[in-house]
Amino acid sequence: MNKSCRTCSIKSRAVSVLEHNELAILEEGCSQTDFRKGELILKENAPARYITYIRDGFVKLCKTGIGGKEYILSISGKGAYLGLQNLDEKRRVNYFSAYAITDAKVCYLDIRYFDQLLKMNGVFASEVISYIFHDEMNYFERLLNNVQQQLPGRLATALLYFYQQIYRENPFNLNLTKAELASLIGTSRESVTRALKSFQNDGIIELSKNEIKILQEQKLEEIKRKG
């Protein structure tokens, strides 16, 4: 499979600042892989040798909790980096597992080459740091909302998150089961089902199998704010 980083048309913002010779370095440690829906992309606690870049598709990030139960941390899509925390030489094991929730295409970028480029190109390093900052801020905000909000607020936050940051289209296909959505926002599948039905009855969203159409974005924002 072609793996030319120099001619790639879907470079990330960070990689786009690299010079031709630097892209050649990145290319040395790059391998492209296609995944089918449901396949494992990264395994929690496995040795971390790569930074993973999502070229296409959507994945869920999961962490094992007490009793061996997996919890969904977030959803990532095209243009996302996974495993940037593995740049820490003291860690170098995957913090979470990642599964494709649609067919997906990813690039595995060898950490050694990625780290070399961070040291060579300050603008590239700055872009990567900016990505980490915004990713962490989004995660912390969603974590805080899960702690402080009641179920309607958590569901509204999740739906706006999917629409505004993940799928960026309306309507969108959720690509998660009700149980997985419940895991993401910290409730039960039955509670999620009732809350979605309530939103639909109030004319806020429209449900069609796994497709969700937001009809009243401002109302969702209001529910999110009120918590």
PASEMAR-253661 format. One record per residue (C-alpha): x, y, z; residue number from 1; residue in three letters. Coordinates in Angstrom, 1 decimal. Example, Ala and Ser with C-alpha at 12.3 -4.5 7.8 and 13.67 -1.06 7.14 Angstrom:
2
<site xx="12.3" yy="-4.5" zz="7.8" num="1" residuo="ALA"/>
<site xx="13.7" yy="-1.1" zz="7.1" num="2" residuo="SER"/>
***
This chain:
227
<site xx="0.0" yy="0.0" zz="0.0" num="1" residuo="MET"/>
<site xx="1.2" yy="3.5" zz="-0.8" num="2" residuo="ASN"/>
<site xx="2.5" yy="5.2" zz="2.3" num="3" residuo="LYS"/>
<site xx="4.0" yy="8.4" zz="0.9" num="4" residuo="SER"/>
<site xx="3.8" yy="11.1" zz="3.5" num="5" residuo="CYS"/>
<site xx="5.2" yy="13.6" zz="1.0" num="6" residuo="ARG"/>
<site xx="2.3" yy="13.2" zz="-1.4" num="7" residuo="THR"/>
<site xx="-0.4" yy="12.5" zz="1.1" num="8" residuo="CYS"/>
<site xx="-3.5" yy="14.7" zz="0.5" num="9" residuo="SER"/>
<site xx="-4.9" yy="14.3" zz="4.1" num="10" residuo="ILE"/>
<site xx="-2.0" yy="15.5" zz="6.2" num="11" residuo="LYS"/>
<site xx="-2.7" yy="16.8" zz="9.7" num="12" residuo="SER"/>
<site xx="-2.2" yy="20.5" zz="10.5" num="13" residuo="ARG"/>
<site xx="1.0" yy="19.5" zz="12.3" num="14" residuo="ALA"/>
<site xx="2.5" yy="17.4" zz="9.5" num="15" residuo="VAL"/>
<site xx="1.6" yy="20.1" zz="7.0" num="16" residuo="SER"/>
<site xx="4.4" yy="22.3" zz="8.4" num="17" residuo="VAL"/>
<site xx="7.1" yy="19.7" zz="7.8" num="18" residuo="LEU"/>
<site xx="9.6" yy="20.3" zz="5.0" num="19" residuo="GLU"/>
<site xx="10.1" yy="17.7" zz="2.2" num="20" residuo="HIS"/>
<site xx="13.1" yy="16.1" zz="3.8" num="21" residuo="ASN"/>
<site xx="11.3" yy="15.9" zz="7.2" num="22" residuo="GLU"/>
<site xx="8.3" yy="14.3" zz="5.6" num="23" residuo="LEU"/>
<site xx="10.7" yy="11.7" zz="4.2" num="24" residuo="ALA"/>
<site xx="11.8" yy="10.9" zz="7.7" num="25" residuo="ILE"/>
<site xx="8.2" yy="10.5" zz="8.9" num="26" residuo="LEU"/>
<site xx="7.6" yy="8.3" zz="5.9" num="27" residuo="GLU"/>
<site xx="10.4" yy="5.9" zz="7.0" num="28" residuo="GLU"/>
<site xx="8.5" yy="5.0" zz="10.1" num="29" residuo="GLY"/>
<site xx="5.0" yy="5.1" zz="8.7" num="30" residuo="CYS"/>
<site xx="2.7" yy="2.2" zz="7.9" num="31" residuo="SER"/>
<site xx="-0.9" yy="2.4" zz="6.7" num="32" residuo="GLN"/>
<site xx="-3.5" yy="-0.2" zz="7.8" num="33" residuo="THR"/>
<site xx="-7.2" yy="-0.6" zz="7.1" num="34" residuo="ASP"/>
<site xx="-9.6" yy="-1.8" zz="9.8" num="35" residuo="PHE"/>
<site xx="-13.1" yy="-3.2" zz="9.7" num="36" residuo="ARG"/>
<site xx="-15.8" yy="-2.1" zz="12.1" num="37" residuo="LYS"/>
<site xx="-15.2" yy="-3.7" zz="15.5" num="38" residuo="GLY"/>
<site xx="-11.5" yy="-4.5" zz="15.0" num="39" residuo="GLU"/>
<site xx="-8.9" yy="-3.6" zz="17.7" num="40" residuo="LEU"/>
<site xx="-6.5" yy="-0.8" zz="16.7" num="41" residuo="ILE"/>
<site xx="-4.6" yy="-0.3" zz="20.0" num="42" residuo="LEU"/>
<site xx="-4.5" yy="-2.6" zz="23.0" num="43" residuo="LYS"/>
<site xx="-4.4" yy="-1.2" zz="26.5" num="44" residuo="GLU"/>
<site xx="-1.1" yy="-1.9" zz="28.3" num="45" residuo="ASN"/>
<site xx="0.6" yy="-3.3" zz="25.2" num="46" residuo="ALA"/>
<site xx="4.0" yy="-1.9" zz="24.3" num="47" residuo="PRO"/>
<site xx="3.7" yy="1.5" zz="22.6" num="48" residuo="ALA"/>
<site xx="5.9" yy="1.8" zz="19.6" num="49" residuo="ARG"/>
<site xx="3.7" yy="4.1" zz="17.5" num="50" residuo="TYR"/>
<site xx="1.7" yy="7.3" zz="17.4" num="51" residuo="ILE"/>
<site xx="-1.6" yy="6.5" zz="15.6" num="52" residuo="THR"/>
<site xx="-3.1" yy="8.9" zz="13.1" num="53" residuo="TYR"/>
<site xx="-6.7" yy="8.4" zz="11.9" num="54" residuo="ILE"/>
<site xx="-6.9" yy="9.0" zz="8.2" num="55" residuo="ARG"/>
<site xx="-10.6" yy="8.0" zz="7.9" num="56" residuo="ASP"/>
<site xx="-13.4" yy="6.6" zz="10.0" num="57" residuo="GLY"/>
<site xx="-14.2" yy="6.7" zz="13.7" num="58" residuo="PHE"/>
<site xx="-12.9" yy="4.9" zz="16.7" num="59" residuo="VAL"/>
<site xx="-13.8" yy="4.6" zz="20.4" num="60" residuo="LYS"/>
<site xx="-11.2" yy="4.8" zz="23.1" num="61" residuo="LEU"/>
<site xx="-11.8" yy="2.5" zz="26.1" num="62" residuo="CYS"/>
<site xx="-10.1" yy="2.1" zz="29.5" num="63" residuo="LYS"/>
<site xx="-10.5" yy="-1.0" zz="31.8" num="64" residuo="THR"/>
<site xx="-11.9" yy="-0.1" zz="35.2" num="65" residuo="GLY"/>
<site xx="-12.5" yy="-2.0" zz="38.4" num="66" residuo="ILE"/>
<site xx="-13.7" yy="-5.6" zz="37.9" num="67" residuo="GLY"/>
<site xx="-12.4" yy="-5.6" zz="34.3" num="68" residuo="GLY"/>
<site xx="-15.2" yy="-3.6" zz="32.9" num="69" residuo="LYS"/>
<site xx="-14.4" yy="-1.4" zz="29.9" num="70" residuo="GLU"/>
<site xx="-15.5" yy="2.3" zz="29.9" num="71" residuo="TYR"/>
<site xx="-15.6" yy="4.5" zz="26.9" num="72" residuo="ILE"/>
<site xx="-13.4" yy="7.6" zz="27.3" num="73" residuo="LEU"/>
<site xx="-14.2" yy="9.3" zz="24.0" num="74" residuo="SER"/>
<site xx="-14.8" yy="9.0" zz="20.3" num="75" residuo="ILE"/>
<site xx="-12.1" yy="10.1" zz="17.8" num="76" residuo="SER"/>
<site xx="-12.4" yy="10.6" zz="14.0" num="77" residuo="GLY"/>
<site xx="-10.5" yy="11.6" zz="10.9" num="78" residuo="LYS"/>
<site xx="-7.5" yy="13.8" zz="11.7" num="79" residuo="GLY"/>
<site xx="-7.1" yy="12.6" zz="15.3" num="80" residuo="ALA"/>
<site xx="-3.8" yy="11.4" zz="16.9" num="81" residuo="TYR"/>
<site xx="-3.9" yy="8.6" zz="19.4" num="82" residuo="LEU"/>
<site xx="-1.1" yy="7.8" zz="21.9" num="83" residuo="GLY"/>
<site xx="0.7" yy="11.1" zz="22.0" num="84" residuo="LEU"/>
<site xx="1.2" yy="10.4" zz="25.8" num="85" residuo="GLN"/>
<site xx="3.4" yy="7.6" zz="24.7" num="86" residuo="ASN"/>
<site xx="6.1" yy="10.1" zz="23.8" num="87" residuo="LEU"/>
<site xx="7.1" yy="10.0" zz="27.4" num="88" residuo="ASP"/>
<site xx="10.0" yy="7.5" zz="27.5" num="89" residuo="GLU"/>
<site xx="9.1" yy="6.5" zz="31.1" num="90" residuo="LYS"/>
<site xx="5.7" yy="5.2" zz="30.0" num="91" residuo="ARG"/>
<site xx="5.7" yy="3.6" zz="26.5" num="92" residuo="ARG"/>
<site xx="2.7" yy="1.4" zz="27.0" num="93" residuo="VAL"/>
<site xx="-0.8" yy="2.1" zz="25.6" num="94" residuo="ASN"/>
<site xx="-3.0" yy="3.9" zz="28.1" num="95" residuo="TYR"/>
<site xx="-6.2" yy="2.8" zz="26.5" num="96" residuo="PHE"/>
<site xx="-7.6" yy="0.4" zz="23.9" num="97" residuo="SER"/>
<site xx="-9.0" yy="1.7" zz="20.6" num="98" residuo="ALA"/>
<site xx="-11.6" yy="0.0" zz="18.5" num="99" residuo="TYR"/>
<site xx="-12.9" yy="0.9" zz="15.0" num="100" residuo="ALA"/>
<site xx="-16.7" yy="1.8" zz="15.2" num="101" residuo="ILE"/>
<site xx="-16.8" yy="2.2" zz="11.5" num="102" residuo="THR"/>
<site xx="-14.4" yy="0.9" zz="8.8" num="103" residuo="ASP"/>
<site xx="-11.3" yy="3.0" zz="9.4" num="104" residuo="ALA"/>
<site xx="-7.9" yy="3.8" zz="7.8" num="105" residuo="LYS"/>
<site xx="-5.0" yy="4.6" zz="10.1" num="106" residuo="VAL"/>
<site xx="-1.3" yy="5.4" zz="9.9" num="107" residuo="CYS"/>
<site xx="1.1" yy="4.0" zz="12.5" num="108" residuo="TYR"/>
<site xx="3.9" yy="6.5" zz="13.0" num="109" residuo="LEU"/>
<site xx="7.1" yy="5.1" zz="14.6" num="110" residuo="ASP"/>
<site xx="7.6" yy="7.0" zz="17.9" num="111" residuo="ILE"/>
<site xx="11.3" yy="7.3" zz="17.3" num="112" residuo="ARG"/>
<site xx="10.9" yy="9.2" zz="14.0" num="113" residuo="TYR"/>
<site xx="8.1" yy="11.3" zz="15.4" num="114" residuo="PHE"/>
<site xx="10.2" yy="12.3" zz="18.4" num="115" residuo="ASP"/>
<site xx="13.1" yy="13.1" zz="16.1" num="116" residuo="GLN"/>
<site xx="10.9" yy="15.5" zz="14.1" num="117" residuo="LEU"/>
<site xx="9.7" yy="17.2" zz="17.3" num="118" residuo="LEU"/>
<site xx="13.3" yy="18.0" zz="18.2" num="119" residuo="LYS"/>
<site xx="14.1" yy="19.1" zz="14.6" num="120" residuo="MET"/>
<site xx="11.1" yy="21.3" zz="13.9" num="121" residuo="ASN"/>
<site xx="9.9" yy="23.8" zz="16.5" num="122" residuo="GLY"/>
<site xx="6.8" yy="24.7" zz="14.6" num="123" residuo="VAL"/>
<site xx="5.8" yy="21.0" zz="14.3" num="124" residuo="PHE"/>
<site xx="6.4" yy="20.6" zz="18.0" num="125" residuo="ALA"/>
<site xx="4.2" yy="23.6" zz="18.7" num="126" residuo="SER"/>
<site xx="1.4" yy="22.3" zz="16.6" num="127" residuo="GLU"/>
<site xx="1.5" yy="18.9" zz="18.4" num="128" residuo="VAL"/>
<site xx="1.5" yy="20.6" zz="21.8" num="129" residuo="ILE"/>
<site xx="-1.5" yy="22.7" zz="20.7" num="130" residuo="SER"/>
<site xx="-3.3" yy="19.5" zz="19.6" num="131" residuo="TYR"/>
<site xx="-2.6" yy="17.8" zz="23.0" num="132" residuo="ILE"/>
<site xx="-3.8" yy="21.0" zz="24.8" num="133" residuo="PHE"/>
<site xx="-7.1" yy="21.2" zz="23.0" num="134" residuo="HIS"/>
<site xx="-7.7" yy="17.4" zz="23.2" num="135" residuo="ASP"/>
<site xx="-7.1" yy="17.4" zz="26.9" num="136" residuo="GLU"/>
<site xx="-9.3" yy="20.5" zz="27.5" num="137" residuo="MET"/>
<site xx="-12.2" yy="18.8" zz="25.6" num="138" residuo="ASN"/>
<site xx="-11.7" yy="15.7" zz="27.7" num="139" residuo="TYR"/>
<site xx="-11.6" yy="17.5" zz="31.0" num="140" residuo="PHE"/>
<site xx="-14.7" yy="19.5" zz="30.1" num="141" residuo="GLU"/>
<site xx="-16.7" yy="16.3" zz="29.3" num="142" residuo="ARG"/>
<site xx="-15.4" yy="14.7" zz="32.5" num="143" residuo="LEU"/>
<site xx="-16.5" yy="17.6" zz="34.6" num="144" residuo="LEU"/>
<site xx="-19.9" yy="17.6" zz="32.9" num="145" residuo="ASN"/>
<site xx="-20.4" yy="13.9" zz="33.6" num="146" residuo="ASN"/>
<site xx="-19.7" yy="14.6" zz="37.3" num="147" residuo="VAL"/>
<site xx="-21.8" yy="17.8" zz="37.7" num="148" residuo="GLN"/>
<site xx="-24.7" yy="17.4" zz="35.3" num="149" residuo="GLN"/>
<site xx="-27.9" yy="15.4" zz="35.6" num="150" residuo="GLN"/>
<site xx="-28.7" yy="12.9" zz="32.9" num="151" residuo="LEU"/>
<site xx="-30.5" yy="15.3" zz="30.5" num="152" residuo="PRO"/>
<site xx="-27.5" yy="17.7" zz="30.7" num="153" residuo="GLY"/>
<site xx="-25.0" yy="14.8" zz="30.1" num="154" residuo="ARG"/>
<site xx="-26.9" yy="13.5" zz="27.1" num="155" residuo="LEU"/>
<site xx="-27.3" yy="17.0" zz="25.6" num="156" residuo="ALA"/>
<site xx="-23.5" yy="17.5" zz="26.1" num="157" residuo="THR"/>
<site xx="-22.8" yy="14.2" zz="24.4" num="158" residuo="ALA"/>
<site xx="-25.1" yy="14.9" zz="21.4" num="159" residuo="LEU"/>
<site xx="-23.6" yy="18.4" zz="20.9" num="160" residuo="LEU"/>
<site xx="-20.1" yy="16.8" zz="21.2" num="161" residuo="TYR"/>
<site xx="-20.9" yy="14.3" zz="18.5" num="162" residuo="PHE"/>
<site xx="-22.4" yy="16.9" zz="16.2" num="163" residuo="TYR"/>
<site xx="-19.9" yy="19.8" zz="16.7" num="164" residuo="GLN"/>
<site xx="-16.6" yy="18.0" zz="17.2" num="165" residuo="GLN"/>
<site xx="-16.8" yy="14.4" zz="15.9" num="166" residuo="ILE"/>
<site xx="-19.2" yy="13.9" zz="13.0" num="167" residuo="TYR"/>
<site xx="-19.7" yy="17.6" zz="12.1" num="168" residuo="ARG"/>
<site xx="-22.8" yy="16.9" zz="10.2" num="169" residuo="GLU"/>
<site xx="-26.5" yy="16.8" zz="10.9" num="170" residuo="ASN"/>
<site xx="-28.1" yy="14.3" zz="10.9" num="171" residuo="PRO"/>
<site xx="-25.3" yy="11.9" zz="11.9" num="172" residuo="PHE"/>
<site xx="-25.0" yy="8.1" zz="12.4" num="173" residuo="ASN"/>
<site xx="-24.1" yy="7.6" zz="16.1" num="174" residuo="LEU"/>
<site xx="-22.1" yy="4.3" zz="15.4" num="175" residuo="ASN"/>
<site xx="-22.6" yy="3.4" zz="19.1" num="176" residuo="LEU"/>
<site xx="-25.1" yy="1.1" zz="20.8" num="177" residuo="THR"/>
<site xx="-27.3" yy="2.5" zz="23.6" num="178" residuo="LYS"/>
<site xx="-25.1" yy="0.6" zz="26.1" num="179" residuo="ALA"/>
<site xx="-22.0" yy="2.2" zz="24.7" num="180" residuo="GLU"/>
<site xx="-23.6" yy="5.7" zz="24.8" num="181" residuo="LEU"/>
<site xx="-24.5" yy="5.0" zz="28.4" num="182" residuo="ALA"/>
<site xx="-20.9" yy="4.0" zz="29.2" num="183" residuo="SER"/>
<site xx="-19.7" yy="7.3" zz="27.7" num="184" residuo="LEU"/>
<site xx="-22.0" yy="9.5" zz="29.8" num="185" residuo="ILE"/>
<site xx="-22.0" yy="7.3" zz="33.0" num="186" residuo="GLY"/>
<site xx="-25.5" yy="5.9" zz="33.2" num="187" residuo="THR"/>
<site xx="-27.5" yy="2.8" zz="32.2" num="188" residuo="SER"/>
<site xx="-28.7" yy="1.7" zz="28.8" num="189" residuo="ARG"/>
<site xx="-32.3" yy="1.9" zz="30.0" num="190" residuo="GLU"/>
<site xx="-31.8" yy="5.5" zz="31.2" num="191" residuo="SER"/>
<site xx="-30.3" yy="6.5" zz="27.9" num="192" residuo="VAL"/>
<site xx="-33.2" yy="5.0" zz="26.0" num="193" residuo="THR"/>
<site xx="-35.7" yy="6.9" zz="28.1" num="194" residuo="ARG"/>
<site xx="-33.8" yy="10.2" zz="27.8" num="195" residuo="ALA"/>
<site xx="-33.5" yy="9.9" zz="24.0" num="196" residuo="LEU"/>
<site xx="-37.2" yy="9.2" zz="23.8" num="197" residuo="LYS"/>
<site xx="-37.9" yy="12.2" zz="25.9" num="198" residuo="SER"/>
<site xx="-35.8" yy="14.5" zz="23.7" num="199" residuo="PHE"/>
<site xx="-37.6" yy="13.1" zz="20.7" num="200" residuo="GLN"/>
<site xx="-41.1" yy="13.6" zz="22.2" num="201" residuo="ASN"/>
<site xx="-40.1" yy="17.2" zz="23.0" num="202" residuo="ASP"/>
<site xx="-39.1" yy="17.8" zz="19.4" num="203" residuo="GLY"/>
<site xx="-35.4" yy="18.4" zz="20.2" num="204" residuo="ILE"/>
<site xx="-34.1" yy="15.5" zz="18.2" num="205" residuo="ILE"/>
<site xx="-35.4" yy="13.0" zz="15.6" num="206" residuo="GLU"/>
<site xx="-34.4" yy="9.4" zz="15.9" num="207" residuo="LEU"/>
<site xx="-34.3" yy="6.9" zz="13.0" num="208" residuo="SER"/>
<site xx="-32.6" yy="3.6" zz="14.0" num="209" residuo="LYS"/>
<site xx="-29.1" yy="4.7" zz="14.8" num="210" residuo="ASN"/>
<site xx="-29.3" yy="8.1" zz="13.0" num="211" residuo="GLU"/>
<site xx="-29.8" yy="11.2" zz="15.1" num="212" residuo="ILE"/>
<site xx="-31.0" yy="14.6" zz="13.7" num="213" residuo="LYS"/>
<site xx="-30.8" yy="17.6" zz="15.9" num="214" residuo="ILE"/>
<site xx="-33.9" yy="19.8" zz="15.4" num="215" residuo="LEU"/>
<site xx="-33.3" yy="22.3" zz="18.2" num="216" residuo="GLN"/>
<site xx="-29.6" yy="23.0" zz="18.7" num="217" residuo="GLU"/>
<site xx="-30.2" yy="26.0" zz="21.0" num="218" residuo="GLN"/>
<site xx="-32.5" yy="23.9" zz="23.2" num="219" residuo="LYS"/>
<site xx="-29.7" yy="21.3" zz="23.6" num="220" residuo="LEU"/>
<site xx="-27.3" yy="24.1" zz="24.5" num="221" residuo="GLU"/>
<site xx="-29.8" yy="25.4" zz="27.1" num="222" residuo="GLU"/>
<site xx="-30.1" yy="21.9" zz="28.6" num="223" residuo="ILE"/>
<site xx="-26.3" yy="21.6" zz="28.6" num="224" residuo="LYS"/>
<site xx="-25.9" yy="24.9" zz="30.4" num="225" residuo="ARG"/>
<site xx="-28.6" yy="24.1" zz="33.1" num="226" residuo="LYS"/>
<site xx="-27.0" yy="20.7" zz="33.7" num="227" residuo="GLY"/>
***
